[in-house]
Amino acid sequence: MKIVLTEYKQEDNCKCQFCDTIIAKLTENTMIPSAEECYKNGNVPIPNFGWFCSQDCASKYEIK
């Protein structure tokens, strides 16, 4: 079993959990572009974790 620890950081951007590419800007209650648009653009959402900018970054994170 592998346990990954992360820390919560209050930021103004939604970033890729692997390469820190900015995916969207965060406001009080929304993402710009929206989560649906980010997904359509090829970004990968992981529930209760965060986002990856691509499937390639998600795969690299999983391998690491």
C-alpha positions as CSV (number, residue, x, y, z in Angstrom):
1,M,0.0,0.0,0.0
2,K,1.3,3.5,-0.9
3,I,0.1,6.5,1.1
4,V,0.4,9.9,-0.4
5,L,0.3,12.9,1.8
6,T,-0.7,16.3,0.5
7,E,-1.3,19.6,2.1
8,Y,-4.1,22.0,1.5
9,K,-2.9,25.3,0.1
10,Q,-5.2,28.2,-0.5
11,E,-4.5,29.4,-4.0
12,D,-6.1,31.5,-6.7
13,N,-5.4,28.9,-9.4
14,C,-6.3,25.2,-10.0
15,K,-3.0,23.6,-10.9
16,C,-1.9,20.2,-12.2
17,Q,-1.0,18.0,-9.3
18,F,2.1,16.8,-11.2
19,C,3.6,19.6,-13.2
20,D,2.0,22.7,-11.6
21,T,0.5,23.9,-15.0
22,I,-2.3,26.3,-14.3
23,I,-5.6,24.8,-15.4
24,A,-8.1,27.4,-14.2
25,K,-8.5,30.5,-12.1
26,L,-10.5,30.0,-8.9
27,T,-13.0,32.5,-7.6
28,E,-15.2,32.3,-4.5
29,N,-17.5,29.6,-5.9
30,T,-16.4,28.8,-9.4
31,M,-13.6,27.9,-11.8
32,I,-12.8,29.9,-14.9
33,P,-13.0,28.1,-17.3
34,S,-15.6,25.8,-15.8
35,A,-14.8,22.3,-14.7
36,E,-16.8,21.0,-17.7
37,E,-14.7,23.1,-20.1
38,C,-11.5,21.9,-18.4
39,Y,-12.5,18.3,-18.9
40,K,-13.4,18.9,-22.5
41,N,-10.0,20.4,-23.0
42,G,-8.3,17.2,-21.9
43,N,-7.7,18.0,-18.2
44,V,-8.2,15.0,-15.9
45,P,-10.2,15.5,-12.7
46,I,-9.6,13.2,-9.7
47,P,-12.4,13.4,-7.1
48,N,-11.3,14.4,-3.6
49,F,-7.8,15.1,-4.9
50,G,-7.4,17.6,-7.7
51,W,-6.7,17.9,-11.4
52,F,-4.0,16.8,-13.9
53,C,-3.4,18.8,-17.1
54,S,-3.3,15.7,-19.2
55,Q,-3.5,11.9,-19.0
56,D,0.2,11.9,-19.5
57,C,0.8,13.8,-16.2
58,A,-1.8,11.5,-14.4
59,S,0.1,8.5,-15.6
60,K,3.5,9.9,-14.6
61,Y,2.1,10.8,-11.2
62,E,0.8,7.3,-10.7
63,I,4.2,5.7,-11.7
64,K,6.1,8.1,-9.4
